[in-house]
Amino acid sequence: MPEDQPCKEVGWAYAARTYSCSGDVELANDRYDELVDQTTCIEWAADDPRLDEIGAEDLFSCAFLIRNLPCETLEALDGDVQALLDLDPSCDWVIQVDGGEP
């Protein structure tokens, strides 16, 4: 697995959910670009000792949550990347808004 895969999954989940809720491919692409522009990925190597505390499968929890958000919740966030990532602590394991603590 690429070291930034869990982070990339967050962006793809955000775009996919935006599209499935809105039907607007341009909005989905814009939201993906905004997330990428405003964040930094946290990379994970297969031998990372932090995986002793966090299971590798748990690194995908943030993406799973975002991909399954109710459309009403996604709409209420109105593109706020920080609010999106604040929905679940697992997001802090794989992605951070620029200017935040790693």
C-alpha positions in Angstrom: 0.0 0.0 0.0 1.3 3.5 -0.8 2.1 5.4 2.4 -0.4 8.1 1.6 -3.2 5.7 0.5 -5.5 6.2 3.6 -5.3 10.0 3.0 -6.0 9.8 -0.7 -9.0 7.6 0.2 -10.4 10.5 2.2 -10.3 12.9 -0.8 -11.8 10.3 -3.1 -14.6 9.5 -0.6 -15.4 13.3 -0.2 -15.6 13.7 -4.0 -17.7 10.5 -4.4 -20.1 11.4 -1.7 -20.4 15.0 -2.9 -21.3 13.6 -6.4 -23.7 11.0 -5.1 -25.5 13.6 -3.0 -25.6 16.4 -5.5 -25.2 14.8 -8.9 -22.8 17.6 -9.7 -19.5 16.4 -11.0 -18.0 19.9 -11.1 -18.8 20.4 -7.4 -17.4 17.0 -6.6 -14.1 17.8 -8.4 -14.0 21.3 -6.8 -14.5 19.8 -3.3 -11.7 17.3 -3.9 -9.4 20.0 -5.1 -10.2 22.2 -2.1 -9.5 19.3 0.3 -6.1 18.6 -1.5 -5.2 22.3 -1.5 -6.0 22.8 2.2 -4.5 19.6 3.7 -1.4 17.5 4.2 -1.4 13.8 4.1 0.0 11.8 7.1 2.0 8.9 5.7 2.1 5.4 7.1 4.7 2.8 6.4 3.8 -0.9 6.8 6.3 -1.2 9.6 5.3 2.0 11.4 5.3 1.3 15.2 2.1 3.4 15.5 0.2 0.5 13.9 0.6 -1.3 17.2 -2.0 1.0 18.6 -4.0 1.7 15.5 -4.9 -1.2 13.2 -4.0 -0.7 9.5 -7.7 -1.2 8.6 -8.6 1.7 11.0 -6.6 4.1 8.8 -9.5 3.9 6.4 -12.2 4.8 9.0 -12.2 8.5 8.1 -12.8 7.7 4.4 -15.5 5.2 5.3 -17.3 7.7 7.5 -17.2 10.4 4.8 -18.3 8.1 2.0 -21.3 7.2 4.1 -22.3 10.6 5.5 -26.0 11.5 5.2 -26.4 14.0 2.4 -28.0 16.4 4.8 -24.8 16.4 6.9 -22.6 16.9 3.9 -24.8 19.8 2.6 -24.7 21.4 6.0 -20.9 21.4 6.0 -21.0 23.5 2.8 -17.5 22.6 1.8 -15.8 23.3 5.2 -12.9 21.0 5.1 -12.0 21.5 8.7 -15.5 20.7 9.9 -15.5 17.7 7.6 -12.4 16.3 9.2 -13.5 17.2 12.7 -16.5 14.7 12.3 -14.3 11.8 13.4 -11.0 11.5 15.4 -9.8 8.9 12.9 -9.3 11.6 10.3 -6.5 13.0 12.5 -4.6 9.8 11.8 -4.3 10.3 8.1 -4.9 13.9 7.1 -4.5 17.4 8.6 -5.6 20.8 7.6 -2.5 22.9 6.8 -1.3 24.8 9.8 -2.4 22.1 12.1 -0.2 19.9 14.3 0.9 16.6 12.8 
